[in-house]
Amino acid sequence: MHLPEIDKFAHLKSPLHSWDPRVKIISISILILSIVLLKDPRVAFLGLALAIILVFLSKIPFSFVFVHLRWVLFFVLALFVILSLTVPGNLLMRLSFLSISREGVKLSLLISLRAISAVLLIFPMIGTTRFNLSLKALQKIKIPDRLIELLMFTYRYIFVFLDEEKRIFMAANSRGWVRKTNLFTLKTMGNLVGMLLVRSFERTERIRDAMVSRGYSGRLKTLDNLTLCWNDFFKAALVIAGAIMLSLSGWMG
């Protein structure tokens, strides 16, 4: 099955690819924090523009970004409609028994801009570095080992379990099982899900035994060494300056 690789374009050459992952994660995280704390939609538009610029500089194809962003857009669209119709305030438009308030539109627009900007910034932060180096960078900046271990195994084996689920249901379909809206279908799906959970548990035990036998102690080890240079701090200064400018613009507005 096709796996949505986070670091699919980590091999490209760009100013963000050559950026030390430790400094990159900290700097872009500060920028994300400054954007999600904005309270003015006009400044949030600037944050979105900055996020788009960073994606453009990362050279990650926008088609790849949009494919993974579409689910966020669906959620944001639903939230936009709900908030516009439910938040009380000055009447902006009335459609039959529904009323749209100015405050609701402003709040929904602000939340939408902040959410889209934050998700966009994930691509240049994580997608421009190999996943194992991103985990090593998290380890270097003192993120707890248990959390790193959880991220590593979740990313690696969630796709394995999805592949296992696909094979189980394919085997059931090959034996003539057809999904219907009846009790037999629910019973069969319950049995298949239970089989998947049992196989997953057995697989985790085998994986644990294999890793322990190879000396795994719960701490990530890689052969790559991370080195810092002045160029890394210069890029960090630019991004953090952008975050500060957004925050100041929000307070002044």
ChimeraX attribute file (.defattr): number of C-alpha atoms within 10 A of each C-alpha:
attribute: neighborCount
match mode: 1-to-1
recipient: residues
	/A:1	8
	/A:2	6
	/A:3	10
	/A:4	10
	/A:5	11
	/A:6	16
	/A:7	16
	/A:8	16
	/A:9	19
	/A:10	21
	/A:11	12
	/A:12	15
	/A:13	13
	/A:14	15
	/A:15	15
	/A:16	23
	/A:17	23
	/A:18	15
	/A:19	22
	/A:20	22
	/A:21	27
	/A:22	22
	/A:23	18
	/A:24	26
	/A:25	21
	/A:26	17
	/A:27	22
	/A:28	23
	/A:29	19
	/A:30	17
	/A:31	25
	/A:32	22
	/A:33	15
	/A:34	23
	/A:35	27
	/A:36	17
	/A:37	13
	/A:38	22
	/A:39	18
	/A:40	17
	/A:41	19
	/A:42	15
	/A:43	22
	/A:44	28
	/A:45	17
	/A:46	17
	/A:47	28
	/A:48	20
	/A:49	13
	/A:50	20
	/A:51	25
	/A:52	17
	/A:53	12
	/A:54	21
	/A:55	23
	/A:56	14
	/A:57	15
	/A:58	23
	/A:59	18
	/A:60	20
	/A:61	11
	/A:62	13
	/A:63	9
	/A:64	13
	/A:65	16
	/A:66	13
	/A:67	9
	/A:68	15
	/A:69	15
	/A:70	11
	/A:71	11
	/A:72	15
	/A:73	15
	/A:74	11
	/A:75	12
	/A:76	19
	/A:77	14
	/A:78	13
	/A:79	16
	/A:80	20
	/A:81	14
	/A:82	15
	/A:83	20
	/A:84	24
	/A:85	19
	/A:86	15
	/A:87	18
	/A:88	14
	/A:89	14
	/A:90	12
	/A:91	12
	/A:92	13
	/A:93	12
	/A:94	11
	/A:95	7
	/A:96	6
	/A:97	5
	/A:98	10
	/A:99	18
	/A:100	22
	/A:101	20
	/A:102	17
	/A:103	18
	/A:104	23
	/A:105	21
	/A:106	18
	/A:107	19
	/A:108	23
	/A:109	23
	/A:110	21
	/A:111	21
	/A:112	21
	/A:113	23
	/A:114	25
	/A:115	20
	/A:116	17
	/A:117	24
	/A:118	22
	/A:119	16
	/A:120	22
	/A:121	22
	/A:122	19
	/A:123	22
	/A:124	25
	/A:125	25
	/A:126	21
	/A:127	24
	/A:128	30
	/A:129	26
	/A:130	18
	/A:131	18
	/A:132	15
	/A:133	19
	/A:134	22
	/A:135	24
	/A:136	23
	/A:137	21
	/A:138	19
	/A:139	19
	/A:140	13
	/A:141	12
	/A:142	9
	/A:143	13
	/A:144	12
	/A:145	15
	/A:146	11
	/A:147	12
	/A:148	19
	/A:149	16
	/A:150	11
	/A:151	12
	/A:152	15
	/A:153	10
	/A:154	12
	/A:155	14
	/A:156	11
	/A:157	14
	/A:158	11
	/A:159	15
	/A:160	15
	/A:161	16
	/A:162	14
	/A:163	14
	/A:164	15
	/A:165	19
	/A:166	12
	/A:167	13
	/A:168	16
	/A:169	16
	/A:170	12
	/A:171	12
	/A:172	14
	/A:173	12
	/A:174	10
	/A:175	9
	/A:176	8
	/A:177	14
	/A:178	11
	/A:179	12
	/A:180	9
	/A:181	8
	/A:182	8
	/A:183	9
	/A:184	12
	/A:185	14
	/A:186	13
	/A:187	11
	/A:188	15
	/A:189	15
	/A:190	12
	/A:191	12
	/A:192	16
	/A:193	15
	/A:194	12
	/A:195	14
	/A:196	19
	/A:197	14
	/A:198	11
	/A:199	14
	/A:200	17
	/A:201	12
	/A:202	11
	/A:203	14
	/A:204	12
	/A:205	11
	/A:206	11
	/A:207	12
	/A:208	12
	/A:209	12
	/A:210	12
	/A:211	13
	/A:212	11
	/A:213	9
	/A:214	9
	/A:215	8
	/A:216	13
	/A:217	9
	/A:218	12
	/A:219	12
	/A:220	14
	/A:221	12
	/A:222	9
	/A:223	6
	/A:224	9
	/A:225	8
	/A:226	12
	/A:227	10
	/A:228	12
	/A:229	9
	/A:230	8
	/A:231	13
	/A:232	19
	/A:233	16
	/A:234	11
	/A:235	18
	/A:236	21
	/A:237	13
	/A:238	12
	/A:239	20
	/A:240	19
	/A:241	14
	/A:242	18
	/A:243	23
	/A:244	16
	/A:245	15
	/A:246	22
	/A:247	22
	/A:248	14
	/A:249	16
	/A:250	19
	/A:251	12
	/A:252	8
	/A:253	10
